[in-house]
Structure formats: C-alpha cells, structure tokens
Amino acid sequence: MRVSIREPRPSDVEAHRSAVLRSVEHLSPWNPVEPDVLPDLLRRQGAGLRTFLVIDDEDGGIVGKCNVANIVMARFRNGALGYDSYVPYNGTGRMTEGLLQVVDRCFIPEADGGLGLHRLEISAQPDNERSIAMAKRLGFRHEGFSPRMLFINDAWRDHERFALTAEEWPGL
C-alpha cells in the first residue's frame, strides 16, 4: 500500500486546513467545507467518534480524513463511516487503500487494538457517484434509500445507505 492511517494530532491542524482549502471544488457539492474542523474533532474523540487521517507514505501529505461516528457498542457494535478525499490525491486509489485499512481497524477486536465493531454503515447522496463507487469497492452492500436524511449545505439531502458486517469482511 502507498498509504497508512493514523489518528490526527494537533500538529496536523494546518496541513489539514490546507488540504481542505485545496479541495473546495471537490468537496463542496457533497459536504460542508470546514477547513477549521480538526481542532473540534480532536476534542470530540472518544467512545462515540474516532477519526483517522490517510497519509501518503511517500510525501507525508494528507490524502483524506475518515470519521467513524455514532459508534454504539453493546449488542449493536455499529458505526457510521464517512470520508473525504483531498486534492491532489483524489482519483489515485490512495483513499481506497486508506479506507481498506480503516475498515479493517473497525472490525479488529478491541483487545487487539481495533474498534471491535460488528457492523459499519456508509450513507452517500444519490448523485455522489464516486462515494457510492467507493462503498461498493469496499464490499458494502446497498441497504436502501433514506429521503431527507441529513442536513447538508442548507438543505435536507436524500441518501443511499450501504452496510457491511464483520462476517462479510475478508480483512487485509
């Protein structure tokens, strides 16, 4: 693989900000563009939210950011996977490599350093063909359509929903 994943650090704030600003046109149709979100994400890390940065192994640049949010343990052991890729790495396959590692980490038992989840979900707007293709490339199955699911860019947006369980994951 050409990338690795790691949790964000305070020293990543400026590099992340630059990556988001470089990627405004790429991100803005699908998500709010929030170049200054990383300090807030760092404060919120915990049982219900885990963030990973995808880092290019050759140049150290930030390829993308992944959030595993709404983590619920107990009998559900579920999380929602969201991701943004950044220019100039988008379209190079590096984000796919990073997300493979993130999904793997999600399904690894907690005792072995993973999140110990049983199920992951991805939601993508119907016109976001690249995000839907990513979900399918990772092996997520389509589960349904949710009208007006999330409030994004000043409107309620429909989403296609995908899911994957640990039993379906071949691992790395």
C-alpha positions as CSV (number, residue, x, y, z in Angstrom):
1,M,0.0,0.0,0.0
2,R,1.1,3.6,-0.6
3,V,-0.7,5.0,2.4
4,S,-1.0,4.5,6.1
5,I,-3.7,5.6,8.6
6,R,-3.3,7.2,12.0
7,E,-5.3,9.3,14.4
8,P,-5.0,13.0,13.9
9,R,-2.7,15.1,16.1
10,P,-2.7,18.8,17.0
11,S,0.3,19.2,14.7
12,D,-1.9,18.2,11.8
13,V,-4.2,21.2,12.0
14,E,-2.5,23.5,9.5
15,A,-1.8,20.7,7.0
16,H,-5.4,19.5,7.2
17,R,-6.7,23.1,6.8
18,S,-4.6,23.5,3.6
19,A,-5.8,20.1,2.2
20,V,-9.4,21.1,2.7
21,L,-8.9,24.5,1.2
22,R,-7.2,23.0,-1.8
23,S,-10.2,20.6,-2.3
24,V,-13.1,23.1,-2.0
25,E,-14.4,22.4,-5.5
26,H,-14.1,18.6,-5.0
27,L,-15.8,18.6,-1.6
28,S,-18.5,21.3,-1.8
29,P,-21.2,19.5,-3.8
30,W,-21.4,16.8,-1.1
31,N,-20.3,18.2,2.3
32,P,-19.9,21.5,4.1
33,V,-16.3,22.6,3.5
34,E,-14.9,23.0,7.0
35,P,-11.1,23.8,6.9
36,D,-11.0,24.5,10.6
37,V,-12.9,21.4,11.9
38,L,-9.9,19.4,13.0
39,P,-9.4,21.0,16.5
40,D,-13.1,20.3,17.3
41,L,-12.7,16.7,16.0
42,L,-9.6,16.3,18.2
43,R,-11.6,17.4,21.3
44,R,-14.5,15.1,20.5
45,Q,-12.5,11.8,20.1
46,G,-13.8,9.1,22.3
47,A,-16.2,6.1,22.5
48,G,-18.7,7.6,20.0
49,L,-16.3,9.1,17.4
50,R,-12.9,8.0,16.0
51,T,-11.1,10.0,13.3
52,F,-8.4,8.7,11.0
53,L,-6.2,10.5,8.6
54,V,-5.0,8.8,5.5
55,I,-1.3,9.7,4.9
56,D,0.7,9.3,1.7
57,D,3.7,7.2,2.6
58,E,5.9,8.9,0.0
59,D,5.4,12.6,0.7
60,G,3.6,12.6,4.0
61,G,0.6,14.6,2.6
62,I,-2.9,14.1,3.9
63,V,-4.8,12.0,1.4
64,G,-8.1,12.2,3.2
65,K,-10.0,12.1,6.5
66,C,-12.3,9.3,7.8
67,N,-14.7,9.5,10.7
68,V,-16.2,6.5,12.3
69,A,-19.2,8.3,14.1
70,N,-22.3,7.3,16.0
71,I,-20.4,4.3,17.4
72,V,-22.8,2.2,19.6
73,M,-21.4,-0.8,21.3
74,A,-23.2,-3.4,23.5
75,R,-25.3,-5.6,21.3
76,F,-25.3,-3.3,18.2
77,R,-21.5,-2.7,17.8
78,N,-22.2,-0.4,14.9
79,G,-20.6,2.8,13.4
80,A,-21.2,5.2,10.6
81,L,-18.2,5.6,8.2
82,G,-17.8,9.0,6.5
83,Y,-14.8,10.1,4.4
84,D,-13.4,13.0,2.4
85,S,-10.5,12.7,-0.1
86,Y,-8.3,15.7,-0.8
87,V,-6.6,17.1,-3.9
88,P,-4.2,16.1,-5.4
89,Y,-4.6,12.5,-4.2
90,N,-8.3,12.1,-5.2
91,G,-8.7,9.6,-8.0
92,T,-5.4,7.9,-7.4
93,G,-6.6,4.9,-5.5
94,R,-4.9,6.0,-2.3
95,M,-8.2,6.8,-0.5
96,T,-9.4,3.3,-1.3
97,E,-6.2,1.9,0.2
98,G,-6.7,4.0,3.3
99,L,-10.3,3.1,3.8
100,L,-9.4,-0.6,3.5
101,Q,-7.2,-0.1,6.5
102,V,-9.8,1.9,8.4
103,V,-12.5,-0.8,7.8
104,D,-10.0,-3.4,8.9
105,R,-9.3,-1.5,12.1
106,C,-13.0,-1.1,12.8
107,F,-13.5,-4.9,12.7
108,I,-10.4,-5.9,14.6
109,P,-11.3,-6.8,18.3
110,E,-10.7,-4.1,20.9
111,A,-8.2,-6.4,22.7
112,D,-6.1,-6.4,19.5
113,G,-6.1,-2.6,19.1
114,G,-9.2,-2.3,16.9
115,L,-12.6,-0.8,17.5
116,G,-14.3,-4.1,17.9
117,L,-17.3,-3.2,15.7
118,H,-19.6,-5.8,14.1
119,R,-21.3,-3.5,11.5
120,L,-20.4,-0.4,9.5
121,E,-22.7,1.9,7.5
122,I,-22.0,4.3,4.7
123,S,-24.5,6.9,3.5
124,A,-24.0,8.8,0.3
125,Q,-26.1,11.3,-1.7
126,P,-27.5,9.6,-4.8
127,D,-25.6,11.8,-7.2
128,N,-22.3,11.3,-5.4
129,E,-21.2,8.6,-7.8
130,R,-17.6,8.5,-6.5
131,S,-18.7,7.9,-2.9
132,I,-21.1,5.2,-3.9
133,A,-18.5,3.6,-6.1
134,M,-16.1,3.6,-3.0
135,A,-18.7,1.9,-0.8
136,K,-19.2,-0.8,-3.4
137,R,-15.4,-1.2,-4.0
138,L,-15.0,-1.8,-0.2
139,G,-17.6,-4.5,-0.4
140,F,-20.5,-2.7,1.3
141,R,-24.0,-3.8,0.2
142,H,-26.8,-1.5,-0.7
143,E,-29.5,-1.5,2.0
144,G,-31.8,1.2,1.0
145,F,-32.8,4.8,0.3
146,S,-33.4,7.5,3.0
147,P,-35.2,10.6,1.9
148,R,-34.1,13.9,3.5
149,M,-31.7,12.0,5.8
150,L,-29.0,14.7,6.5
151,F,-29.0,18.5,6.6
152,I,-26.0,19.4,4.3
153,N,-25.3,22.7,2.6
154,D,-28.5,24.3,3.8
155,A,-30.9,21.6,2.7
156,W,-32.1,18.1,3.7
157,R,-30.4,15.6,1.4
158,D,-31.5,12.2,0.3
159,H,-29.0,9.3,0.9
160,E,-28.4,5.8,-0.4
161,R,-27.4,3.6,2.5
162,F,-24.8,0.8,2.5
163,A,-23.6,-1.6,5.2
164,L,-21.0,-4.3,5.9
165,T,-20.7,-6.7,8.8
166,A,-17.5,-8.3,10.2
167,E,-18.5,-11.7,8.8
168,E,-18.6,-10.2,5.3
169,W,-15.2,-8.5,5.6
170,P,-12.3,-10.6,4.2
171,G,-9.7,-8.4,6.1
172,L,-6.4,-7.3,4.8
